[in-house]
Amino acid sequence: MTVVVLSGLRGGVGTTALVAGLGFALHRLQQRVLMVDLQPRNLLRLHFNLALGSTEGWATAESAAEGRWSEALLQVEEGLCLLPFGQLPLADFNALAQRQDAQRWSQRLHTLQAHFDWIVLDTPAILPGNEVAAPALPETAVRLRVLEADAACHALLSVEGAGSDHLLINRFDPISQLQRDLLLLWGERHPQLIPQVVHRDEAMAGALAWKCPVGYYAPDSLASHDLRSLATWLLAQEHRA
């Protein structure tokens, strides 16, 4: 089992849509996939036709009774599953956060390894100095830091760096001179830059409006092709390891 962790270099770079699209693309390559939402805003569910008012999720189940987190796991189709975060009142969320320990998710992933080939995690962007709040995950996890080729991400990357995380460019527009220049510059400075970008594509917005992954909504779109290529790249990395 391979764990893939996606987080944004900053907010608003489209990480959640990529988690949905990548999970779907891996499944289309005959992989057993679980997507887990670790973001309290609970948006990943919206890519899989859950009702807007739905409150079910691992955090909701665990808040109701300790140890029931796995009961929130949903099967989208055979071999493709989703674990939403859920909706909690602020008081319940604070109580849940106090009960969590750093190793808990690492242990949970271990219990799931026999059932899935890939687990794809949607995690919040980590602010400097707040790394302790992030769940401890296996050292073998593949970490993808999502960014856009813009001045804000360039500044953050220059100041904070990305450690050993792979860098994945989302919403790339080849018409933009700035984006082309940043792609070349980052390629020279950051060897962990993934060779596959995900292009800006209106199909991504349409997919969310239809509450499904882009590969299902528009399988022949440019973004869908990019995500299938990314999934193939990940499989090749896994076989090489």
C-alpha positions, 0 to 999 in steps of 0.5 A: 500500500502506498500513501500519497499526501497532497497539501497546498503550498498555500490555500486555494491552489486546488488541492481537493479537486486534485485528490478527487481526480487523482484517486479516480485516475488511479482507480481507472488504472485498476488500483484499489483506492481510498481518498481521505479528507483531513481538512475540517472544511469537508469539501472532498465529499462534494466531488462524489455526489454527497448532499450539501447538507451531509454531515457524515464523516470520520470526525463526526463518527468519532465524536459520537463514539470513540473508535467508530471513525471507520464506519464513515467509509463510503464506497463510491464504486467497487475498489474506490472509497471515500472517507469524508471529514464530516461536520462538527459544531465548534465545541465538538471539533475542539474536543476531538482535536484535544483527543487526537494524538500525532500517531493516530492516523499512522496507526489507522492507515496501518489497519487499512493497508490490506484493503487498498493499494493507494490511500490519497490524503487531502491535508491542509497547508501547513503554516510555518511553526505549526508542523506539530499539528499535522498528523504523523504519517508513514515515512514512506508516504509520497508527499506532493506539495501543490502550487500554482505558477504565480508570484505568491507561490514563488515567494513562498517557495523561495522563503520557506522551501518545500523540503523533500516534498515533490512539487506539483504545478496545478492550473498551468496556463502555457499561454502565460509568459510568467507561468512558462518562466516560473516553470523553467526557473523552478525546474532549474532550482528544484529537482523535486519538481514533478515533470507532469503539470496539470493544465488550467481546464474549465472541465475542473470547474464543471466537474465540481458543479456536477459533483464528480471527479474530472475524469468521470465528468470529462474523460477526454479533457486536458486535465483528465489526461494530465491526472492519468499521466500523474497517476502513471508517474506515481505507479512508476515511482512505486515500482522503482522503489 
